[in-house]
Amino acid sequence: MQKMNLSSVLLTFFISVCVLQSSSLAMKSKSKKSYIVYLGRLDHELEASQITDSQFEILHSILGSKERVDEAMIYSYNKQFNGFAAILDEEDAAKVAGLLCSYCWS
């Protein structure tokens, strides 16, 4: 996959840490919020299910279990752009942002 340009990296970072709304369903032991994680343009050669699977893998690498990913994932954006919405606590959101930033610069 080609490297993202600076504006894409900044947009990815901004959207990945942008809070959409508070969710009362997500109030467990830690305060959780809804986040949109922007992963860039779509690879139109991939099926929607393949895109969603790759998004699931990103969350799984942070959350560690299928059950936690199933609870966190709200929506998969796989028609207009590549991204997902998830309910995360601040620590996990920071891990996602860090993972994406390290990917963009590698």
N, C-alpha and C positions, 0 to 999 in steps of 0.2 A: 504494500500500500504506500502511496506516495506521501511525503511529509506535508503537513498542513502549513499554510502560510500564517503569518503573524496575526492577521485579523481573525482567521479561523480559530487559532489557539486562544486568543482573547475572548472570542465569542463562546467557545467551549467552556472556558473557565468561568465566565460570567454566568452563563446559563446553568452550569453544573452546581453553582452555589446559590442560585436565586431561589428564594422561597416563594412558592405559589400561594399556599394557604395553610392554616393550621388545621389539624385533623384531630377531632376528639377520639376517633378510633385508634389513633396511634399513641395516645397517652398511656404508656405502661410505666416501666421503671424510669425511663429517660424521656425527656421531651422530644417528640419526633415531629417532623414537618414534611410537607410534600416538596419534592425537588424535581426539576426537569434536567435530565442529563443529555446534552447535545453531543452526538458522536460524529457529526459531519454529514456530507452528502451521501446519498444512497449509492450503493453499487447495484445498478439495475440488472446485473447479471445474476444476482442472488434472489432467491425466493423470499417472500415475507417471513416464512417460518425459519429460514436460515439466519435472517437478520435478527429476529426475536431470540433465537438460540444464542447468538453471539452476545446479545445484551444480557441474557440470563447468565451467561458465563462470567461476564464482568461483575455482576452483582454477587454471584456465587463466590468469586474469588475474594470478595470483601466480607460477605456475611457468613460464609462457611457451610451453609446447609440449604438444601432444596426447600425445606419448610420455611426458613427465614426469607428466602427469595420470593416464594409464593405469597407470603404475607406482605412483603414490601412492594413488589411490582404492582403499579396501578395501571399503566398503559404502555404499549409499545408503539412508538412512532416508526412506521416502516413503509409509508406511502410517499410522503413528501420529503422527508429527511430521516436520518438515522438517529434515533434517540429513544429515551424512555422516561417515564415518570415513576417515582418511587417514594415511599414513606421511609425516611431515614432519620436517625439521630445525628447530631452535629459531628460526632466522631466518625461515623460511617460515611457521612457526606464528605468530610475532609479526606477520607481515604480514597473515595471515588475520584475526587478532584485531583488528588496527588497521583493516583494511578493514571488518569488521563493526561495530566501534565507531563509525567515521565514518559508516557507513550509518544506524545507529540514531539518531544525533544530528542527522542532516541533515534 
